């Protein structure tokens, strides 16, 4: 995840793995390298989001 609603996730396009950039859910670009991703977002602003499942499979809560 990045600031202002940017998301970068691995995906497949034409049989190749790409890094898919979305902004508020809309496709921005499919990049073949980290250097291409850096043209769209500042890599230093990205952070990994790890869901923590809580009770009843609710991934929005870390613990109760």
Biopython code that builds the backbone (N, CA, C, O; Angstrom):
import numpy as np
from Bio.PDB.StructureBuilder import StructureBuilder

atoms = [
    (1, "UNK", "N", (0.849, -1.175, 0.000)),
    (1, "UNK", "CA", (0.000, 0.000, 0.000)),
    (1, "UNK", "C", (0.890, 1.232, 0.000)),
    (1, "UNK", "O", (2.003, 1.245, 0.527)),
    (2, "UNK", "N", (0.343, 2.252, -0.613)),
    (2, "UNK", "CA", (1.030, 3.529, -0.628)),
    (2, "UNK", "C", (0.072, 4.640, -0.240)),
    (2, "UNK", "O", (-1.098, 4.387, 0.045)),
    (3, "UNK", "N", (0.555, 5.843, -0.227)),
    (3, "UNK", "CA", (-0.297, 6.963, 0.158)),
    (3, "UNK", "C", (-1.362, 7.245, -0.904)),
    (3, "UNK", "O", (-1.216, 6.875, -2.069)),
    (4, "UNK", "N", (-2.403, 7.889, -0.482)),
    (4, "UNK", "CA", (-3.456, 8.344, -1.394)),
    (4, "UNK", "C", (-4.159, 7.220, -2.153)),
    (4, "UNK", "O", (-4.611, 7.428, -3.280)),
    (5, "UNK", "N", (-4.258, 6.043, -1.558)),
    (5, "UNK", "CA", (-5.042, 4.975, -2.160)),
    (5, "UNK", "C", (-4.335, 4.127, -3.198)),
    (5, "UNK", "O", (-4.998, 3.408, -3.945)),
    (6, "UNK", "N", (-3.018, 4.183, -3.274)),
    (6, "UNK", "CA", (-2.280, 3.336, -4.211)),
    (6, "UNK", "C", (-2.087, 1.947, -3.617)),
    (6, "UNK", "O", (-1.810, 1.797, -2.428)),
    (7, "UNK", "N", (-2.241, 0.930, -4.472)),
    (7, "UNK", "CA", (-1.988, -0.457, -4.088)),
    (7, "UNK", "C", (-1.136, -1.108, -5.162)),
    (7, "UNK", "O", (-1.368, -0.901, -6.353)),
    (8, "UNK", "N", (-0.153, -1.893, -4.748)),
    (8, "UNK", "CA", (0.672, -2.642, -5.684)),
    (8, "UNK", "C", (0.558, -4.106, -5.285)),
    (8, "UNK", "O", (0.766, -4.467, -4.127)),
    (9, "UNK", "N", (0.222, -4.950, -6.270)),
    (9, "UNK", "CA", (0.043, -6.369, -5.991)),
    (9, "UNK", "C", (0.592, -7.185, -7.152)),
    (9, "UNK", "O", (0.590, -6.721, -8.292)),
    (10, "UNK", "N", (1.066, -8.404, -6.873)),
    (10, "UNK", "CA", (1.513, -9.270, -7.962)),
    (10, "UNK", "C", (0.312, -9.760, -8.764)),
    (10, "UNK", "O", (-0.757, -10.015, -8.209)),
    (11, "UNK", "N", (0.500, -9.886, -10.073)),
    (11, "UNK", "CA", (-0.561, -10.365, -10.955)),
    (11, "UNK", "C", (0.091, -11.050, -12.154)),
    (11, "UNK", "O", (1.313, -11.032, -12.306)),
    (12, "UNK", "N", (-0.736, -11.649, -12.996)),
    (12, "UNK", "CA", (-0.246, -12.271, -14.224)),
    (12, "UNK", "C", (-0.928, -11.606, -15.407)),
    (12, "UNK", "O", (-2.137, -11.377, -15.396)),
    (13, "UNK", "N", (-0.141, -11.302, -16.424)),
    (13, "UNK", "CA", (-0.668, -10.701, -17.651)),
    (13, "UNK", "C", (0.069, -11.320, -18.828)),
    (13, "UNK", "O", (1.293, -11.230, -18.927)),
    (14, "UNK", "N", (-0.682, -11.942, -19.712)),
    (14, "UNK", "CA", (-0.065, -12.585, -20.869)),
    (14, "UNK", "C", (0.944, -13.656, -20.493)),
    (14, "UNK", "O", (1.942, -13.839, -21.189)),
    (15, "UNK", "N", (0.695, -14.367, -19.395)),
    (15, "UNK", "CA", (1.587, -15.423, -18.957)),
    (15, "UNK", "C", (2.810, -14.937, -18.201)),
    (15, "UNK", "O", (3.640, -15.748, -17.789)),
    (16, "UNK", "N", (2.939, -13.625, -18.009)),
    (16, "UNK", "CA", (4.080, -13.063, -17.287)),
    (16, "UNK", "C", (3.628, -12.487, -15.958)),
    (16, "UNK", "O", (2.511, -11.984, -15.832)),
    (17, "UNK", "N", (4.508, -12.565, -14.968)),
    (17, "UNK", "CA", (4.195, -11.942, -13.692)),
    (17, "UNK", "C", (4.475, -10.451, -13.800)),
    (17, "UNK", "O", (5.513, -10.038, -14.319)),
    (18, "UNK", "N", (3.540, -9.651, -13.306)),
    (18, "UNK", "CA", (3.682, -8.202, -13.307)),
    (18, "UNK", "C", (3.368, -7.664, -11.912)),
    (18, "UNK", "O", (2.813, -8.372, -11.072)),
    (19, "UNK", "N", (3.725, -6.425, -11.683)),
    (19, "UNK", "CA", (3.334, -5.715, -10.470)),
    (19, "UNK", "C", (2.222, -4.753, -10.883)),
    (19, "UNK", "O", (2.460, -3.789, -11.610)),
    (20, "UNK", "N", (1.021, -5.021, -10.417)),
    (20, "UNK", "CA", (-0.153, -4.242, -10.816)),
    (20, "UNK", "C", (-0.358, -3.079, -9.857)),
    (20, "UNK", "O", (-0.454, -3.268, -8.644)),
    (21, "UNK", "N", (-0.424, -1.888, -10.407)),
    (21, "UNK", "CA", (-0.659, -0.686, -9.610)),
    (21, "UNK", "C", (-2.113, -0.271, -9.793)),
    (21, "UNK", "O", (-2.605, -0.139, -10.913)),
    (22, "UNK", "N", (-2.785, -0.069, -8.665)),
    (22, "UNK", "CA", (-4.160, 0.429, -8.661)),
    (22, "UNK", "C", (-4.214, 1.685, -7.798)),
    (22, "UNK", "O", (-3.492, 1.813, -6.809)),
    (23, "UNK", "N", (-5.079, 2.598, -8.192)),
    (23, "UNK", "CA", (-5.313, 3.820, -7.414)),
    (23, "UNK", "C", (-6.805, 3.897, -7.151)),
    (23, "UNK", "O", (-7.599, 4.069, -8.076)),
    (24, "UNK", "N", (-7.185, 3.769, -5.879)),
    (24, "UNK", "CA", (-8.598, 3.711, -5.476)),
    (24, "UNK", "C", (-9.350, 2.647, -6.276)),
    (24, "UNK", "O", (-10.494, 2.854, -6.680)),
    (25, "UNK", "N", (-8.688, 1.498, -6.502)),
    (25, "UNK", "CA", (-9.313, 0.371, -7.178)),
    (25, "UNK", "C", (-9.233, 0.386, -8.695)),
    (25, "UNK", "O", (-9.557, -0.614, -9.336)),
    (26, "UNK", "N", (-8.813, 1.487, -9.278)),
    (26, "UNK", "CA", (-8.723, 1.581, -10.746)),
    (26, "UNK", "C", (-7.306, 1.249, -11.216)),
    (26, "UNK", "O", (-6.324, 1.699, -10.624)),
    (27, "UNK", "N", (-7.214, 0.464, -12.278)),
    (27, "UNK", "CA", (-5.923, 0.057, -12.819)),
    (27, "UNK", "C", (-5.144, 1.268, -13.322)),
    (27, "UNK", "O", (-5.659, 2.068, -14.102)),
    (28, "UNK", "N", (-3.904, 1.394, -12.870)),
    (28, "UNK", "CA", (-3.010, 2.456, -13.326)),
    (28, "UNK", "C", (-2.017, 1.875, -14.329)),
    (28, "UNK", "O", (-1.843, 2.414, -15.422)),
    (29, "UNK", "N", (-1.360, 0.762, -13.949)),
    (29, "UNK", "CA", (-0.343, 0.175, -14.822)),
    (29, "UNK", "C", (-0.019, -1.235, -14.370)),
    (29, "UNK", "O", (-0.187, -1.588, -13.203)),
    (30, "UNK", "N", (0.452, -2.037, -15.319)),
    (30, "UNK", "CA", (1.053, -3.337, -15.043)),
    (30, "UNK", "C", (2.535, -3.179, -15.357)),
    (30, "UNK", "O", (2.907, -2.926, -16.503)),
    (31, "UNK", "N", (3.376, -3.325, -14.346)),
    (31, "UNK", "CA", (4.808, -3.073, -14.488)),
    (31, "UNK", "C", (5.590, -4.377, -14.465)),
    (31, "UNK", "O", (5.262, -5.300, -13.719)),
    (32, "UNK", "N", (6.624, -4.440, -15.287)),
    (32, "UNK", "CA", (7.467, -5.626, -15.357)),
    (32, "UNK", "C", (8.640, -5.571, -14.394)),
    (32, "UNK", "O", (9.319, -6.577, -14.190)),
    (33, "UNK", "N", (8.891, -4.397, -13.791)),
    (33, "UNK", "CA", (10.024, -4.267, -12.867)),
    (33, "UNK", "C", (9.691, -3.265, -11.768)),
    (33, "UNK", "O", (8.756, -2.472, -11.880)),
    (34, "UNK", "N", (10.477, -3.325, -10.716)),
    (34, "UNK", "CA", (10.322, -2.372, -9.618)),
    (34, "UNK", "C", (10.643, -0.959, -10.113)),
    (34, "UNK", "O", (10.040, 0.013, -9.657)),
    (35, "UNK", "N", (11.587, -0.847, -11.039)),
    (35, "UNK", "CA", (11.934, 0.461, -11.597)),
    (35, "UNK", "C", (10.719, 1.101, -12.273)),
    (35, "UNK", "O", (10.521, 2.311, -12.172)),
    (36, "UNK", "N", (9.909, 0.296, -12.958)),
    (36, "UNK", "CA", (8.693, 0.826, -13.574)),
    (36, "UNK", "C", (7.692, 1.285, -12.517)),
    (36, "UNK", "O", (7.030, 2.308, -12.694)),
    (37, "UNK", "N", (7.575, 0.538, -11.422)),
    (37, "UNK", "CA", (6.681, 0.933, -10.329)),
    (37, "UNK", "C", (7.120, 2.285, -9.781)),
    (37, "UNK", "O", (6.280, 3.129, -9.469)),
    (38, "UNK", "N", (8.431, 2.497, -9.660)),
    (38, "UNK", "CA", (8.970, 3.744, -9.107)),
    (38, "UNK", "C", (8.622, 4.954, -9.958)),
    (38, "UNK", "O", (8.678, 6.080, -9.465)),
    (39, "UNK", "N", (8.268, 4.757, -11.211)),
    (39, "UNK", "CA", (7.838, 5.878, -12.054)),
    (39, "UNK", "C", (6.456, 6.393, -11.649)),
    (39, "UNK", "O", (6.086, 7.523, -11.968)),
    (40, "UNK", "N", (5.700, 5.551, -10.944)),
    (40, "UNK", "CA", (4.322, 5.904, -10.569)),
    (40, "UNK", "C", (4.181, 6.276, -9.098)),
    (40, "UNK", "O", (3.389, 7.153, -8.752)),
    (41, "UNK", "N", (4.945, 5.615, -8.230)),
    (41, "UNK", "CA", (4.860, 5.877, -6.788)),
    (41, "UNK", "C", (6.266, 5.920, -6.201)),
    (41, "UNK", "O", (7.192, 5.309, -6.734)),
    (42, "UNK", "N", (6.414, 6.645, -5.103)),
    (42, "UNK", "CA", (7.693, 6.684, -4.389)),
    (42, "UNK", "C", (7.806, 5.394, -3.578)),
    (42, "UNK", "O", (6.999, 5.152, -2.680)),
    (43, "UNK", "N", (8.789, 4.578, -3.887)),
    (43, "UNK", "CA", (8.936, 3.280, -3.228)),
    (43, "UNK", "C", (9.122, 3.414, -1.722)),
    (43, "UNK", "O", (8.730, 2.520, -0.973)),
    (44, "UNK", "N", (9.707, 4.505, -1.272)),
    (44, "UNK", "CA", (9.931, 4.715, 0.166)),
    (44, "UNK", "C", (8.614, 4.896, 0.918)),
    (44, "UNK", "O", (8.570, 4.697, 2.132)),
    (45, "UNK", "N", (7.542, 5.269, 0.218)),
    (45, "UNK", "CA", (6.244, 5.481, 0.862)),
    (45, "UNK", "C", (5.413, 4.211, 0.964)),
    (45, "UNK", "O", (4.365, 4.217, 1.611)),
    (46, "UNK", "N", (5.856, 3.117, 0.339)),
    (46, "UNK", "CA", (5.082, 1.880, 0.342)),
    (46, "UNK", "C", (5.279, 1.118, 1.642)),
    (46, "UNK", "O", (6.358, 1.142, 2.234)),
    (47, "UNK", "N", (4.232, 0.448, 2.073)),
    (47, "UNK", "CA", (4.331, -0.435, 3.232)),
    (47, "UNK", "C", (3.503, -1.685, 2.963)),
    (47, "UNK", "O", (2.494, -1.640, 2.258)),
    (48, "UNK", "N", (3.940, -2.784, 3.528)),
    (48, "UNK", "CA", (3.231, -4.052, 3.366)),
    (48, "UNK", "C", (2.089, -4.116, 4.378)),
    (48, "UNK", "O", (2.272, -3.832, 5.562)),
    (49, "UNK", "N", (0.920, -4.490, 3.894)),
    (49, "UNK", "CA", (-0.247, -4.638, 4.763)),
    (49, "UNK", "C", (-0.502, -6.124, 4.949)),
    (49, "UNK", "O", (-0.726, -6.854, 3.984)),
    (50, "UNK", "N", (-0.465, -6.561, 6.201)),
    (50, "UNK", "CA", (-0.683, -7.971, 6.522)),
    (50, "UNK", "C", (-1.982, -8.076, 7.306)),
    (50, "UNK", "O", (-2.077, -7.534, 8.407)),
    (51, "UNK", "N", (-2.987, -8.761, 6.763)),
    (51, "UNK", "CA", (-4.245, -8.900, 7.497)),
    (51, "UNK", "C", (-4.082, -9.835, 8.693)),
    (51, "UNK", "O", (-3.472, -10.899, 8.583)),
    (52, "UNK", "N", (-4.622, -9.435, 9.808)),
    (52, "UNK", "CA", (-4.617, -10.251, 11.017)),
    (52, "UNK", "C", (-6.039, -10.713, 11.283)),
    (52, "UNK", "O", (-6.875, -9.914, 11.706)),
    (53, "UNK", "N", (-6.332, -11.988, 11.044)),
    (53, "UNK", "CA", (-7.694, -12.456, 11.281)),
    (53, "UNK", "C", (-8.038, -12.423, 12.769)),
    (53, "UNK", "O", (-7.241, -12.820, 13.619)),
    (54, "UNK", "N", (-9.219, -11.951, 13.052)),
    (54, "UNK", "CA", (-9.721, -11.931, 14.427)),
    (54, "UNK", "C", (-10.762, -13.018, 14.595)),
    (54, "UNK", "O", (-10.759, -14.010, 13.866)),
    (55, "UNK", "N", (-11.618, -12.838, 15.520)),
    (55, "UNK", "CA", (-12.702, -13.799, 15.726)),
    (55, "UNK", "C", (-13.633, -13.779, 14.532)),
    (55, "UNK", "O", (-13.792, -12.759, 13.862)),
    (56, "UNK", "N", (-14.242, -14.920, 14.278)),
    (56, "UNK", "CA", (-15.225, -15.081, 13.194)),
    (56, "UNK", "C", (-14.648, -14.732, 11.829)),
    (56, "UNK", "O", (-15.399, -14.371, 10.923)),
    (57, "UNK", "N", (-13.314, -14.832, 11.659)),
    (57, "UNK", "CA", (-12.689, -14.573, 10.368)),
    (57, "UNK", "C", (-12.690, -13.130, 9.956)),
    (57, "UNK", "O", (-12.471, -12.831, 8.782)),
    (58, "UNK", "N", (-12.933, -12.206, 10.889)),
    (58, "UNK", "CA", (-12.950, -10.783, 10.563)),
    (58, "UNK", "C", (-11.518, -10.289, 10.463)),
    (58, "UNK", "O", (-10.845, -10.132, 11.482)),
    (59, "UNK", "N", (-11.040, -10.038, 9.241)),
    (59, "UNK", "CA", (-9.659, -9.623, 9.024)),
    (59, "UNK", "C", (-9.438, -8.153, 9.349)),
    (59, "UNK", "O", (-8.301, -7.686, 9.291)),
    (60, "UNK", "N", (-10.482, -7.411, 9.689)),
    (60, "UNK", "CA", (-10.317, -5.993, 9.988)),
    (60, "UNK", "C", (-9.859, -5.738, 11.414)),
    (60, "UNK", "O", (-9.424, -4.631, 11.731)),
    (61, "UNK", "N", (-9.947, -6.740, 12.279)),
    (61, "UNK", "CA", (-9.548, -6.555, 13.672)),
    (61, "UNK", "C", (-8.337, -7.426, 13.978)),
    (61, "UNK", "O", (-8.318, -8.610, 13.641)),
    (62, "UNK", "N", (-7.345, -6.853, 14.604)),
    (62, "UNK", "CA", (-6.150, -7.630, 14.931)),
    (62, "UNK", "C", (-6.391, -8.536, 16.123)),
    (62, "UNK", "O", (-5.992, -9.700, 16.100)),
    (63, "UNK", "N", (-7.036, -8.027, 17.164)),
    (63, "UNK", "CA", (-7.278, -8.830, 18.373)),
    (63, "UNK", "C", (-8.378, -8.191, 19.207)),
    (63, "UNK", "O", (-8.676, -7.005, 19.066)),
    (64, "UNK", "N", (-8.969, -8.989, 20.069)),
    (64, "UNK", "CA", (-9.995, -8.470, 20.991)),
    (64, "UNK", "C", (-9.681, -8.879, 22.380)),
    (64, "UNK", "O", (-10.421, -8.543, 23.305)),
]
sb = StructureBuilder()
sb.init_structure("model")
sb.init_model(0)
sb.init_chain("A")
sb.init_seg("    ")
for serial, (resi, resn, name, xyz) in enumerate(atoms, 1):
    if name == "N":
        sb.init_residue(resn, " ", resi, " ")
    sb.init_atom(name, np.array(xyz, "f"), 0.0, 1.0, " ", f" {name:<3s}", serial, name[0])
structure = sb.get_structure()
